[in-house]
Amino acid sequence: MQKADTLKELVQIARDGAMFYEESIQKIDDPRLKSIFSDMAKHKRDLIQSLSSTLRVNDEDVPEDGTIAGKFRQGYADLRASLTKDDAKIYVSQLEESEDRLLHHFEDALEKIDDPSVKNVLQLHMPQVRACHDQMRELKKAVQG
């Protein structure tokens, strides 16, 4: 079922983001960034929980892992950060790209999915998805100064 595949993909992408934020918290020293990253990870976990509930209601399995692309992005950020002294800038930049990815997939899902109950769940979360994206975009601009 297409809506299930779309929701599963959103769960995986949100899981990528949550894991990336949680790992990034451990790799940076800036307390302000740690707080922002912690909030972002919480938003992703809330999104995962809501989308997972929607999948379960429709008797669908919930993916337990993220995506290969998400793992690659996280590894790439770790590698780049190990080669520079400005690791916060690297992580913010890569996390902003992760937010871009989630936002674009969310927008696509809203266009594709016709089921009103599933569409309502997506519309409920869209303002927060967009807010997280916008916050990371502004943060990226600020750290790249």
N, CA, C and O atoms as CSV, one atom per row, in Angstrom:
chain,resi,resn,atom,element,x,y,z
A,1,MET,N,N,0.846,-1.175,0.000
A,1,MET,CA,C,0.000,0.000,0.000
A,1,MET,C,C,0.895,1.243,0.000
A,1,MET,O,O,1.816,1.354,0.810
A,2,GLN,N,N,0.618,2.162,-0.905
A,2,GLN,CA,C,1.481,3.325,-1.081
A,2,GLN,C,C,1.539,4.208,0.161
A,2,GLN,O,O,2.613,4.682,0.532
A,3,LYS,N,N,0.395,4.436,0.810
A,3,LYS,CA,C,0.419,5.309,1.985
A,3,LYS,C,C,1.270,4.699,3.093
A,3,LYS,O,O,1.963,5.425,3.807
A,4,ALA,N,N,1.230,3.384,3.246
A,4,ALA,CA,C,2.049,2.727,4.267
A,4,ALA,C,C,3.530,2.881,3.940
A,4,ALA,O,O,4.334,3.183,4.822
A,5,ASP,N,N,3.890,2.677,2.683
A,5,ASP,CA,C,5.293,2.840,2.293
A,5,ASP,C,C,5.763,4.267,2.529
A,5,ASP,O,O,6.883,4.490,2.988
A,6,THR,N,N,4.909,5.231,2.215
A,6,THR,CA,C,5.250,6.637,2.416
A,6,THR,C,C,5.433,6.937,3.899
A,6,THR,O,O,6.390,7.611,4.281
A,7,LEU,N,N,4.525,6.443,4.737
A,7,LEU,CA,C,4.641,6.657,6.182
A,7,LEU,C,C,5.880,5.974,6.747
A,7,LEU,O,O,6.565,6.530,7.606
A,8,LYS,N,N,6.164,4.782,6.268
A,8,LYS,CA,C,7.363,4.070,6.733
A,8,LYS,C,C,8.620,4.858,6.381
A,8,LYS,O,O,9.548,4.958,7.183
A,9,GLU,N,N,8.639,5.408,5.187
A,9,GLU,CA,C,9.794,6.208,4.777
A,9,GLU,C,C,9.932,7.450,5.666
A,9,GLU,O,O,11.044,7.821,6.042
A,10,LEU,N,N,8.819,8.086,5.999
A,10,LEU,CA,C,8.871,9.248,6.895
A,10,LEU,C,C,9.363,8.852,8.287
A,10,LEU,O,O,10.125,9.594,8.907
A,11,VAL,N,N,8.939,7.704,8.775
A,11,VAL,CA,C,9.425,7.218,10.072
A,11,VAL,C,C,10.941,7.031,10.011
A,11,VAL,O,O,11.659,7.443,10.922
A,12,GLN,N,N,11.417,6.415,8.947
A,12,GLN,CA,C,12.852,6.173,8.815
A,12,GLN,C,C,13.635,7.480,8.730
A,12,GLN,O,O,14.688,7.610,9.354
A,13,ILE,N,N,13.141,8.433,7.978
A,13,ILE,CA,C,13.844,9.710,7.841
A,13,ILE,C,C,13.828,10.472,9.169
A,13,ILE,O,O,14.829,11.078,9.549
A,14,ALA,N,N,12.698,10.443,9.869
A,14,ALA,CA,C,12.629,11.085,11.188
A,14,ALA,C,C,13.570,10.384,12.170
A,14,ALA,O,O,14.197,11.034,13.006
A,15,ARG,N,N,13.667,9.053,12.066
A,15,ARG,CA,C,14.572,8.297,12.932
A,15,ARG,C,C,16.034,8.670,12.624
A,15,ARG,O,O,16.853,8.797,13.535
A,16,ASP,N,N,16.348,8.842,11.333
A,16,ASP,CA,C,17.685,9.326,10.962
A,16,ASP,C,C,17.990,10.623,11.695
A,16,ASP,O,O,19.055,10.782,12.292
A,17,GLY,N,N,17.035,11.551,11.639
A,17,GLY,CA,C,17.232,12.852,12.273
A,17,GLY,C,C,17.410,12.737,13.775
A,17,GLY,O,O,18.318,13.344,14.343
A,18,ALA,N,N,16.547,11.960,14.426
A,18,ALA,CA,C,16.645,11.806,15.881
A,18,ALA,C,C,18.006,11.229,16.282
A,18,ALA,O,O,18.650,11.718,17.211
A,19,MET,N,N,18.429,10.191,15.574
A,19,MET,CA,C,19.723,9.564,15.911
A,19,MET,C,C,20.877,10.531,15.644
A,19,MET,O,O,21.829,10.593,16.423
A,20,PHE,N,N,20.795,11.283,14.549
A,20,PHE,CA,C,21.851,12.226,14.193
A,20,PHE,C,C,21.942,13.344,15.233
A,20,PHE,O,O,23.040,13.702,15.657
A,21,TYR,N,N,20.808,13.895,15.643
A,21,TYR,CA,C,20.822,14.926,16.684
A,21,TYR,C,C,21.399,14.378,17.985
A,21,TYR,O,O,22.220,15.031,18.630
A,22,GLU,N,N,20.966,13.177,18.367
A,22,GLU,CA,C,21.436,12.594,19.625
A,22,GLU,C,C,22.944,12.344,19.593
A,22,GLU,O,O,23.635,12.584,20.584
A,23,GLU,N,N,23.452,11.866,18.465
A,23,GLU,CA,C,24.892,11.660,18.363
A,23,GLU,C,C,25.635,12.988,18.352
A,23,GLU,O,O,26.698,13.116,18.958
A,24,SER,N,N,25.076,13.971,17.665
A,24,SER,CA,C,25.733,15.280,17.564
A,24,SER,C,C,25.858,15.954,18.924
A,24,SER,O,O,26.838,16.652,19.184
A,25,ILE,N,N,24.874,15.749,19.787
A,25,ILE,CA,C,24.930,16.303,21.145
A,25,ILE,C,C,26.195,15.823,21.853
A,25,ILE,O,O,26.819,16.578,22.599
A,26,GLN,N,N,26.567,14.574,21.619
A,26,GLN,CA,C,27.743,13.997,22.269
A,26,GLN,C,C,29.057,14.533,21.690
A,26,GLN,O,O,30.101,14.436,22.334
A,27,LYS,N,N,29.008,15.096,20.482
A,27,LYS,CA,C,30.235,15.470,19.775
A,27,LYS,C,C,30.570,16.951,19.846
A,27,LYS,O,O,31.668,17.353,19.462
A,28,ILE,N,N,29.640,17.770,20.332
A,28,ILE,CA,C,29.892,19.205,20.382
A,28,ILE,C,C,29.944,19.677,21.834
A,28,ILE,O,O,29.455,18.999,22.738
A,29,ASP,N,N,30.545,20.849,22.043
A,29,ASP,CA,C,30.695,21.383,23.396
A,29,ASP,C,C,29.728,22.520,23.716
A,29,ASP,O,O,29.468,22.792,24.888
A,30,ASP,N,N,29.203,23.176,22.712
A,30,ASP,CA,C,28.369,24.360,22.891
A,30,ASP,C,C,27.046,23.996,23.575
A,30,ASP,O,O,26.235,23.271,22.998
A,31,PRO,N,N,26.815,24.498,24.817
A,31,PRO,CA,C,25.592,24.155,25.545
A,31,PRO,C,C,24.317,24.624,24.838
A,31,PRO,O,O,23.284,23.960,24.921
A,32,ARG,N,N,24.381,25.748,24.153
A,32,ARG,CA,C,23.207,26.256,23.429
A,32,ARG,C,C,22.839,25.307,22.294
A,32,ARG,O,O,21.665,24.992,22.100
A,33,LEU,N,N,23.836,24.852,21.548
A,33,LEU,CA,C,23.572,23.903,20.469
A,33,LEU,C,C,23.081,22.573,21.017
A,33,LEU,O,O,22.187,21.954,20.440
A,34,LYS,N,N,23.657,22.132,22.124
A,34,LYS,CA,C,23.197,20.888,22.744
A,34,LYS,C,C,21.707,20.973,23.083
A,34,LYS,O,O,20.963,20.013,22.881
A,35,SER,N,N,21.281,22.121,23.598
A,35,SER,CA,C,19.878,22.317,23.957
A,35,SER,C,C,18.990,22.304,22.712
A,35,SER,O,O,17.934,21.672,22.707
A,36,ILE,N,N,19.418,23.000,21.663
A,36,ILE,CA,C,18.649,23.018,20.413
A,36,ILE,C,C,18.568,21.615,19.835
A,36,ILE,O,O,17.493,21.168,19.434
A,37,PHE,N,N,19.697,20.916,19.791
A,37,PHE,CA,C,19.727,19.562,19.227
A,37,PHE,C,C,18.844,18.623,20.037
A,37,PHE,O,O,18.182,17.752,19.473
A,38,SER,N,N,18.829,18.795,21.359
A,38,SER,CA,C,17.987,17.960,22.217
A,38,SER,C,C,16.500,18.195,21.905
A,38,SER,O,O,15.720,17.246,21.822
A,39,ASP,N,N,16.121,19.464,21.734
A,39,ASP,CA,C,14.736,19.787,21.371
A,39,ASP,C,C,14.371,19.180,20.020
A,39,ASP,O,O,13.283,18.630,19.846
A,40,MET,N,N,15.295,19.287,19.065
A,40,MET,CA,C,15.039,18.751,17.724
A,40,MET,C,C,14.875,17.225,17.770
A,40,MET,O,O,13.995,16.669,17.113
A,41,ALA,N,N,15.722,16.564,18.544
A,41,ALA,CA,C,15.619,15.104,18.675
A,41,ALA,C,C,14.271,14.723,19.283
A,41,ALA,O,O,13.652,13.745,18.863
A,42,LYS,N,N,13.817,15.493,20.270
A,42,LYS,CA,C,12.514,15.217,20.882
A,42,LYS,C,C,11.390,15.358,19.859
A,42,LYS,O,O,10.487,14.523,19.810
A,43,HIS,N,N,11.442,16.407,19.045
A,43,HIS,CA,C,10.414,16.582,18.012
A,43,HIS,C,C,10.398,15.393,17.055
A,43,HIS,O,O,9.334,14.931,16.641
A,44,LYS,N,N,11.577,14.909,16.711
A,44,LYS,CA,C,11.644,13.757,15.793
A,44,LYS,C,C,11.071,12.509,16.467
A,44,LYS,O,O,10.351,11.744,15.826
A,45,ARG,N,N,11.380,12.293,17.752
A,45,ARG,CA,C,10.839,11.125,18.455
A,45,ARG,C,C,9.310,11.212,18.554
A,45,ARG,O,O,8.621,10.205,18.398
A,46,ASP,N,N,8.782,12.413,18.814
A,46,ASP,CA,C,7.324,12.597,18.862
A,46,ASP,C,C,6.698,12.284,17.507
A,46,ASP,O,O,5.647,11.648,17.435
A,47,LEU,N,N,7.348,12.732,16.436
A,47,LEU,CA,C,6.856,12.470,15.092
A,47,LEU,C,C,6.875,10.970,14.794
A,47,LEU,O,O,5.920,10.425,14.242
A,48,ILE,N,N,7.964,10.321,15.163
A,48,ILE,CA,C,8.084,8.869,14.967
A,48,ILE,C,C,6.956,8.147,15.701
A,48,ILE,O,O,6.327,7.244,15.150
A,49,GLN,N,N,6.707,8.545,16.928
A,49,GLN,CA,C,5.663,7.907,17.725
A,49,GLN,C,C,4.289,8.068,17.064
A,49,GLN,O,O,3.523,7.108,16.980
A,50,SER,N,N,3.986,9.266,16.602
A,50,SER,CA,C,2.691,9.520,15.984
A,50,SER,C,C,2.530,8.750,14.670
A,50,SER,O,O,1.501,8.116,14.440
A,51,LEU,N,N,3.547,8.809,13.816
A,51,LEU,CA,C,3.463,8.091,12.537
A,51,LEU,C,C,3.426,6.582,12.761
A,51,LEU,O,O,2.737,5.860,12.040
A,52,SER,N,N,4.166,6.109,13.756
A,52,SER,CA,C,4.162,4.677,14.075
A,52,SER,C,C,2.784,4.227,14.539
A,52,SER,O,O,2.329,3.141,14.178
A,53,SER,N,N,2.122,5.055,15.334
A,53,SER,CA,C,0.763,4.731,15.779
A,53,SER,C,C,-0.182,4.625,14.586
A,53,SER,O,O,-1.031,3.735,14.533
A,54,THR,N,N,-0.028,5.532,13.637
A,54,THR,CA,C,-0.868,5.499,12.432
A,54,THR,C,C,-0.619,4.218,11.648
A,54,THR,O,O,-1.558,3.605,11.141
A,55,LEU,N,N,0.632,3.818,11.548
A,55,LEU,CA,C,0.942,2.562,10.854
A,55,LEU,C,C,0.325,1.374,11.577
A,55,LEU,O,O,-0.273,0.504,10.945
A,56,ARG,N,N,0.465,1.333,12.894
A,56,ARG,CA,C,-0.070,0.204,13.670
A,56,ARG,C,C,-1.593,0.107,13.551
A,56,ARG,O,O,-2.143,-0.990,13.449
A,57,VAL,N,N,-2.272,1.261,13.564
A,57,VAL,CA,C,-3.731,1.276,13.413
A,57,VAL,C,C,-4.127,0.636,12.083
A,57,VAL,O,O,-5.186,0.018,11.973
A,58,ASN,N,N,-3.279,0.789,11.091
A,58,ASN,CA,C,-3.543,0.218,9.764
A,58,ASN,C,C,-2.889,-1.156,9.590
A,58,ASN,O,O,-2.709,-1.624,8.466
A,59,ASP,N,N,-2.533,-1.802,10.713
A,59,ASP,CA,C,-1.933,-3.144,10.709
A,59,ASP,C,C,-0.657,-3.233,9.866
A,59,ASP,O,O,-0.426,-4.224,9.173
A,60,GLU,N,N,0.155,-2.195,9.935
A,60,GLU,CA,C,1.424,-2.161,9.205
A,60,GLU,C,C,2.582,-2.240,10.198
A,60,GLU,O,O,2.485,-1.773,11.332
A,61,ASP,N,N,3.673,-2.843,9.742
A,61,ASP,CA,C,4.886,-2.896,10.552
A,61,ASP,C,C,5.534,-1.509,10.606
A,61,ASP,O,O,5.414,-0.712,9.675
A,62,VAL,N,N,6.215,-1.247,11.709
A,62,VAL,CA,C,6.923,0.020,11.887
A,62,VAL,C,C,8.418,-0.232,11.709
A,62,VAL,O,O,8.974,-1.111,12.368
A,63,PRO,N,N,9.074,0.516,10.837
A,63,PRO,CA,C,10.521,0.334,10.666
A,63,PRO,C,C,11.267,0.680,11.957
A,63,PRO,O,O,10.958,1.667,12.625
A,64,GLU,N,N,12.232,-0.136,12.283
A,64,GLU,CA,C,13.013,0.076,13.508
A,64,GLU,C,C,14.328,0.801,13.253
A,64,GLU,O,O,14.997,1.220,14.197
A,65,ASP,N,N,14.703,0.952,11.992
A,65,ASP,CA,C,15.967,1.592,11.643
A,65,ASP,C,C,15.710,2.839,10.818
A,65,ASP,O,O,14.589,3.116,10.391
A,66,GLY,N,N,16.796,3.585,10.609
A,66,GLY,CA,C,16.744,4.727,9.710
A,66,GLY,C,C,17.054,4.269,8.293
A,66,GLY,O,O,16.838,3.110,7.939
A,67,THR,N,N,17.561,5.190,7.494
A,67,THR,CA,C,17.882,4.891,6.104
A,67,THR,C,C,19.389,4.831,5.899
A,67,THR,O,O,20.155,5.331,6.723
A,68,ILE,N,N,19.800,4.234,4.824
A,68,ILE,CA,C,21.218,4.203,4.479
A,68,ILE,C,C,21.721,5.617,4.221
A,68,ILE,O,O,22.828,5.969,4.629
A,69,ALA,N,N,20.909,6.431,3.544
A,69,ALA,CA,C,21.306,7.819,3.277
A,69,ALA,C,C,21.533,8.581,4.581
A,69,ALA,O,O,22.459,9.386,4.676
A,70,GLY,N,N,20.699,8.331,5.579
A,70,GLY,CA,C,20.865,8.994,6.872
A,70,GLY,C,C,22.144,8.574,7.566
A,70,GLY,O,O,22.846,9.405,8.142
A,71,LYS,N,N,22.447,7.297,7.514
A,71,LYS,CA,C,23.691,6.804,8.113
A,71,LYS,C,C,24.906,7.385,7.391
A,71,LYS,O,O,25.905,7.737,8.018
A,72,PHE,N,N,24.808,7.477,6.077
A,72,PHE,CA,C,25.893,8.047,5.287
A,72,PHE,C,C,26.121,9.507,5.671
A,72,PHE,O,O,27.263,9.923,5.868
A,73,ARG,N,N,25.046,10.289,5.780
A,73,ARG,CA,C,25.164,11.707,6.132
A,73,ARG,C,C,25.816,11.875,7.503
A,73,ARG,O,O,26.660,12.750,7.696
A,74,GLN,N,N,25.423,11.041,8.437
A,74,GLN,CA,C,25.983,11.111,9.783
A,74,GLN,C,C,27.465,10.755,9.759
A,74,GLN,O,O,28.270,11.429,10.401
A,75,GLY,N,N,27.835,9.710,9.030
A,75,GLY,CA,C,29.243,9.324,8.915
A,75,GLY,C,C,30.064,10.396,8.228
A,75,GLY,O,O,31.203,10.658,8.615
A,76,TYR,N,N,29.492,11.013,7.212
A,76,TYR,CA,C,30.159,12.087,6.492
A,76,TYR,C,C,30.423,13.267,7.430
A,76,TYR,O,O,31.513,13.838,7.410
A,77,ALA,N,N,29.446,13.632,8.240
A,77,ALA,CA,C,29.616,14.732,9.199
A,77,ALA,C,C,30.697,14.395,10.210
A,77,ALA,O,O,31.522,15.245,10.545
A,78,ASP,N,N,30.700,13.156,10.702
A,78,ASP,CA,C,31.730,12.741,11.660
A,78,ASP,C,C,33.120,12.836,11.044
A,78,ASP,O,O,34.058,13.315,11.681
A,79,LEU,N,N,33.246,12.377,9.803
A,79,LEU,CA,C,34.532,12.435,9.119
A,79,LEU,C,C,34.986,13.876,8.936
A,79,LEU,O,O,36.128,14.214,9.247
A,80,ARG,N,N,34.100,14.721,8.434
A,80,ARG,CA,C,34.461,16.132,8.224
A,80,ARG,C,C,34.808,16.808,9.536
A,80,ARG,O,O,35.757,17.591,9.594
A,81,ALA,N,N,34.063,16.524,10.581
A,81,ALA,CA,C,34.323,17.145,11.883
A,81,ALA,C,C,35.675,16.705,12.434
A,81,ALA,O,O,36.348,17.475,13.120
A,82,SER,N,N,36.074,15.470,12.137
A,82,SER,CA,C,37.372,14.985,12.636
A,82,SER,C,C,38.537,15.661,11.919
A,82,SER,O,O,39.667,15.642,12.406
A,83,LEU,N,N,38.259,16.256,10.768
A,83,LEU,CA,C,39.308,16.896,9.975
A,83,LEU,C,C,39.381,18.404,10.185
A,83,LEU,O,O,40.226,19.071,9.587
A,84,THR,N,N,38.520,18.940,11.015
A,84,THR,CA,C,38.485,20.381,11.230
A,84,THR,C,C,38.289,20.684,12.708
A,84,THR,O,O,37.915,19.812,13.492
A,85,LYS,N,N,38.546,21.923,13.069
A,85,LYS,CA,C,38.333,22.336,14.454
A,85,LYS,C,C,36.934,22.909,14.658
A,85,LYS,O,O,36.506,23.102,15.796
A,86,ASP,N,N,36.224,23.181,13.577
A,86,ASP,CA,C,34.902,23.796,13.667
A,86,ASP,C,C,33.806,22.750,13.488
A,86,ASP,O,O,33.012,22.818,12.550
A,87,ASP,N,N,33.777,21.778,14.408
A,87,ASP,CA,C,32.829,20.685,14.274
A,87,ASP,C,C,31.379,21.130,14.405
A,87,ASP,O,O,30.499,20.534,13.784
A,88,ALA,N,N,31.107,22.172,15.204
A,88,ALA,CA,C,29.729,22.642,15.359
A,88,ALA,C,C,29.170,23.091,14.011
A,88,ALA,O,O,28.023,22.788,13.685
A,89,LYS,N,N,29.964,23.804,13.233
A,89,LYS,CA,C,29.514,24.279,11.922
A,89,LYS,C,C,29.191,23.099,11.005
A,89,LYS,O,O,28.203,23.128,10.272
A,90,ILE,N,N,30.026,22.068,11.051
A,90,ILE,CA,C,29.810,20.877,10.221
A,90,ILE,C,C,28.502,20.192,10.611
A,90,ILE,O,O,27.683,19.870,9.750
A,91,TYR,N,N,28.308,19.973,11.910
A,91,TYR,CA,C,27.098,19.277,12.356
A,91,TYR,C,C,25.845,20.097,12.060
A,91,TYR,O,O,24.840,19.543,11.614
A,92,VAL,N,N,25.889,21.399,12.300
A,92,VAL,CA,C,24.724,22.242,12.004
A,92,VAL,C,C,24.392,22.161,10.525
A,92,VAL,O,O,23.226,22.018,10.158
A,93,SER,N,N,25.392,22.248,9.681
A,93,SER,CA,C,25.175,22.195,8.232
A,93,SER,C,C,24.545,20.869,7.807
A,93,SER,O,O,23.588,20.859,7.033
A,94,GLN,N,N,25.072,19.764,8.303
A,94,GLN,CA,C,24.548,18.455,7.923
A,94,GLN,C,C,23.164,18.204,8.524
A,94,GLN,O,O,22.317,17.573,7.891
A,95,LEU,N,N,22.936,18.694,9.735
A,95,LEU,CA,C,21.615,18.541,10.346
A,95,LEU,C,C,20.572,19.383,9.610
A,95,LEU,O,O,19.413,18.984,9.500
A,96,GLU,N,N,20.983,20.540,9.112
A,96,GLU,CA,C,20.066,21.366,8.330
A,96,GLU,C,C,19.675,20.626,7.051
A,96,GLU,O,O,18.518,20.680,6.636
A,97,GLU,N,N,20.618,19.945,6.433
A,97,GLU,CA,C,20.305,19.156,5.242
A,97,GLU,C,C,19.363,17.996,5.591
A,97,GLU,O,O,18.505,17.624,4.790
A,98,SER,N,N,19.528,17.441,6.767
A,98,SER,CA,C,18.618,16.388,7.228
A,98,SER,C,C,17.197,16.941,7.379
A,98,SER,O,O,16.225,16.270,7.032
A,99,GLU,N,N,17.083,18.164,7.896
A,99,GLU,CA,C,15.769,18.814,8.017
A,99,GLU,C,C,15.175,19.089,6.637
A,99,GLU,O,O,13.970,18.932,6.438
A,100,ASP,N,N,16.011,19.497,5.687
A,100,ASP,CA,C,15.548,19.697,4.303
A,100,ASP,C,C,14.926,18.415,3.765
A,100,ASP,O,O,13.845,18.426,3.176
A,101,ARG,N,N,15.626,17.327,3.979
A,101,ARG,CA,C,15.174,16.025,3.471
A,101,ARG,C,C,13.822,15.651,4.061
A,101,ARG,O,O,12.925,15.219,3.337
A,102,LEU,N,N,13.671,15.815,5.375
A,102,LEU,CA,C,12.398,15.477,6.011
A,102,LEU,C,C,11.280,16.379,5.493
A,102,LEU,O,O,10.191,15.897,5.180
A,103,LEU,N,N,11.538,17.670,5.402
A,103,LEU,CA,C,10.513,18.597,4.929
A,103,LEU,C,C,10.062,18.240,3.516
A,103,LEU,O,O,8.862,18.195,3.244
A,104,HIS,N,N,11.001,17.990,2.626
A,104,HIS,CA,C,10.639,17.669,1.242
A,104,HIS,C,C,9.833,16.368,1.152
A,104,HIS,O,O,8.865,16.288,0.394
A,105,HIS,N,N,10.228,15.363,1.915
A,105,HIS,CA,C,9.475,14.106,1.907
A,105,HIS,C,C,8.077,14.293,2.524
A,105,HIS,O,O,7.106,13.673,2.090
A,106,PHE,N,N,8.000,15.147,3.526
A,106,PHE,CA,C,6.703,15.433,4.145
A,106,PHE,C,C,5.787,16.133,3.144
A,106,PHE,O,O,4.615,15.776,3.017
A,107,GLU,N,N,6.317,17.122,2.438
A,107,GLU,CA,C,5.527,17.826,1.427
A,107,GLU,C,C,5.053,16.863,0.337
A,107,GLU,O,O,3.900,16.914,-0.091
A,108,ASP,N,N,5.954,15.987,-0.105
A,108,ASP,CA,C,5.587,14.992,-1.119
A,108,ASP,C,C,4.486,14.067,-0.601
A,108,ASP,O,O,3.546,13.742,-1.326
A,109,ALA,N,N,4.609,13.649,0.654
A,109,ALA,CA,C,3.607,12.748,1.235
A,109,ALA,C,C,2.240,13.425,1.294
A,109,ALA,O,O,1.219,12.792,1.025
A,110,LEU,N,N,2.220,14.699,1.644
A,110,LEU,CA,C,0.943,15.417,1.698
A,110,LEU,C,C,0.287,15.500,0.325
A,110,LEU,O,O,-0.939,15.493,0.220
A,111,GLU,N,N,1.094,15.576,-0.717
A,111,GLU,CA,C,0.539,15.608,-2.073
A,111,GLU,C,C,0.052,14.225,-2.513
A,111,GLU,O,O,-0.962,14.120,-3.202
A,112,LYS,N,N,0.765,13.167,-2.122
A,112,LYS,CA,C,0.476,11.812,-2.596
A,112,LYS,C,C,-0.685,11.143,-1.882
A,112,LYS,O,O,-1.487,10.448,-2.506
A,113,ILE,N,N,-0.775,11.350,-0.581
A,113,ILE,CA,C,-1.709,10.579,0.239
A,113,ILE,C,C,-3.108,11.169,0.168
A,113,ILE,O,O,-3.311,12.364,0.387
A,114,ASP,N,N,-4.078,10.297,-0.147
A,114,ASP,CA,C,-5.470,10.713,-0.259
A,114,ASP,C,C,-6.291,10.375,0.986
A,114,ASP,O,O,-7.311,11.011,1.251
A,115,ASP,N,N,-5.850,9.383,1.740
A,115,ASP,CA,C,-6.589,8.932,2.923
A,115,ASP,C,C,-6.717,10.105,3.913
A,115,ASP,O,O,-5.708,10.608,4.407
A,116,PRO,N,N,-7.948,10.537,4.201
A,116,PRO,CA,C,-8.147,11.719,5.057
A,116,PRO,C,C,-7.557,11.572,6.462
A,116,PRO,O,O,-7.017,12.536,7.004
A,117,SER,N,N,-7.652,10.398,7.050
A,117,SER,CA,C,-7.139,10.238,8.418
A,117,SER,C,C,-5.611,10.342,8.445
A,117,SER,O,O,-5.041,10.930,9.364
A,118,VAL,N,N,-4.958,9.773,7.443
A,118,VAL,CA,C,-3.491,9.845,7.366
A,118,VAL,C,C,-3.064,11.265,7.013
A,118,VAL,O,O,-2.106,11.793,7.578
A,119,LYS,N,N,-3.771,11.869,6.089
A,119,LYS,CA,C,-3.460,13.250,5.683
A,119,LYS,C,C,-3.596,14.191,6.888
A,119,LYS,O,O,-2.792,15.108,7.056
A,120,ASN,N,N,-4.619,13.959,7.725
A,120,ASN,CA,C,-4.796,14.781,8.928
A,120,ASN,C,C,-3.612,14.667,9.876
A,120,ASN,O,O,-3.179,15.661,10.458
A,121,VAL,N,N,-3.090,13.460,10.030
A,121,VAL,CA,C,-1.922,13.263,10.895
A,121,VAL,C,C,-0.734,14.046,10.347
A,121,VAL,O,O,-0.022,14.714,11.098
A,122,LEU,N,N,-0.526,13.962,9.042
A,122,LEU,CA,C,0.578,14.692,8.422
A,122,LEU,C,C,0.389,16.199,8.558
A,122,LEU,O,O,1.334,16.922,8.876
A,123,GLN,N,N,-0.832,16.671,8.318
A,123,GLN,CA,C,-1.093,18.107,8.434
A,123,GLN,C,C,-0.917,18.597,9.867
A,123,GLN,O,O,-0.509,19.735,10.096
A,124,LEU,N,N,-1.224,17.742,10.817
A,124,LEU,CA,C,-1.039,18.085,12.224
A,124,LEU,C,C,0.442,18.329,12.543
A,124,LEU,O,O,0.777,19.220,13.324
A,125,HIS,N,N,1.316,17.536,11.936
A,125,HIS,CA,C,2.748,17.635,12.229
A,125,HIS,C,C,3.505,18.594,11.312
A,125,HIS,O,O,4.627,18.992,11.626
A,126,MET,N,N,2.913,18.962,10.201
A,126,MET,CA,C,3.620,19.800,9.238
A,126,MET,C,C,4.126,21.122,9.824
A,126,MET,O,O,5.262,21.494,9.530
A,127,PRO,N,N,3.353,21.854,10.633
A,127,PRO,CA,C,3.894,23.103,11.189
A,127,PRO,C,C,5.181,22.890,11.998
A,127,PRO,O,O,6.097,23.709,11.927
A,128,GLN,N,N,5.252,21.798,12.763
A,128,GLN,CA,C,6.455,21.534,13.557
A,128,GLN,C,C,7.613,21.107,12.659
A,128,GLN,O,O,8.756,21.500,12.890
A,129,VAL,N,N,7.325,20.310,11.643
A,129,VAL,CA,C,8.365,19.907,10.691
A,129,VAL,C,C,8.951,21.149,10.029
A,129,VAL,O,O,10.169,21.279,9.911
A,130,ARG,N,N,8.089,22.051,9.601
A,130,ARG,CA,C,8.548,23.287,8.960
A,130,ARG,C,C,9.307,24.172,9.958
A,130,ARG,O,O,10.329,24.761,9.605
A,131,ALA,N,N,8.820,24.269,11.186
A,131,ALA,CA,C,9.480,25.101,12.198
A,131,ALA,C,C,10.892,24.585,12.501
A,131,ALA,O,O,11.827,25.376,12.629
A,132,CYS,N,N,11.044,23.267,12.613
A,132,CYS,CA,C,12.371,22.686,12.852
A,132,CYS,C,C,13.294,22.985,11.664
A,132,CYS,O,O,14.454,23.356,11.841
A,133,HIS,N,N,12.764,22.818,10.477
A,133,HIS,CA,C,13.544,23.119,9.271
A,133,HIS,C,C,14.003,24.576,9.277
A,133,HIS,O,O,15.179,24.867,9.060
A,134,ASP,N,N,13.073,25.475,9.525
A,134,ASP,CA,C,13.394,26.904,9.497
A,134,ASP,C,C,14.392,27.283,10.588
A,134,ASP,O,O,15.282,28.105,10.366
A,135,GLN,N,N,14.241,26.688,11.752
A,135,GLN,CA,C,15.172,26.978,12.847
A,135,GLN,C,C,16.591,26.530,12.491
A,135,GLN,O,O,17.555,27.252,12.742
A,136,MET,N,N,16.712,25.349,11.912
A,136,MET,CA,C,18.052,24.869,11.536
A,136,MET,C,C,18.620,25.673,10.368
A,136,MET,O,O,19.831,25.884,10.307
A,137,ARG,N,N,17.783,26.121,9.450
A,137,ARG,CA,C,18.251,26.963,8.345
A,137,ARG,C,C,18.831,28.257,8.893
A,137,ARG,O,O,19.904,28.690,8.473
A,138,GLU,N,N,18.118,28.877,9.836
A,138,GLU,CA,C,18.598,30.126,10.452
A,138,GLU,C,C,19.870,29.876,11.258
A,138,GLU,O,O,20.788,30.696,11.235
A,139,LEU,N,N,19.931,28.774,11.956
A,139,LEU,CA,C,21.119,28.435,12.728
A,139,LEU,C,C,22.316,28.226,11.816
A,139,LEU,O,O,23.426,28.658,12.127
A,140,LYS,N,N,22.088,27.567,10.697
A,140,LYS,CA,C,23.170,27.351,9.724
A,140,LYS,C,C,23.697,28.682,9.215
A,140,LYS,O,O,24.909,28.877,9.122
A,141,LYS,N,N,22.795,29.599,8.887
A,141,LYS,CA,C,23.210,30.937,8.438
A,141,LYS,C,C,24.028,31.634,9.521
A,141,LYS,O,O,25.038,32.274,9.230
A,142,ALA,N,N,23.591,31.508,10.753
A,142,ALA,CA,C,24.264,32.190,11.865
A,142,ALA,C,C,25.674,31.640,12.109
A,142,ALA,O,O,26.603,32.414,12.340
A,143,VAL,N,N,25.842,30.328,12.062
A,143,VAL,CA,C,27.161,29.762,12.359
A,143,VAL,C,C,28.124,29.917,11.187
A,143,VAL,O,O,29.339,29.893,11.378
A,144,GLN,N,N,27.594,30.075,9.979
A,144,GLN,CA,C,28.476,30.257,8.837
A,144,GLN,C,C,28.840,31.723,8.632
A,144,GLN,O,O,29.736,32.061,7.859
A,145,GLY,N,N,28.104,32.598,9.361
A,145,GLY,CA,C,28.328,34.018,9.429
A,145,GLY,C,C,28.896,34.643,8.272
A,145,GLY,O,O,29.111,35.855,8.268
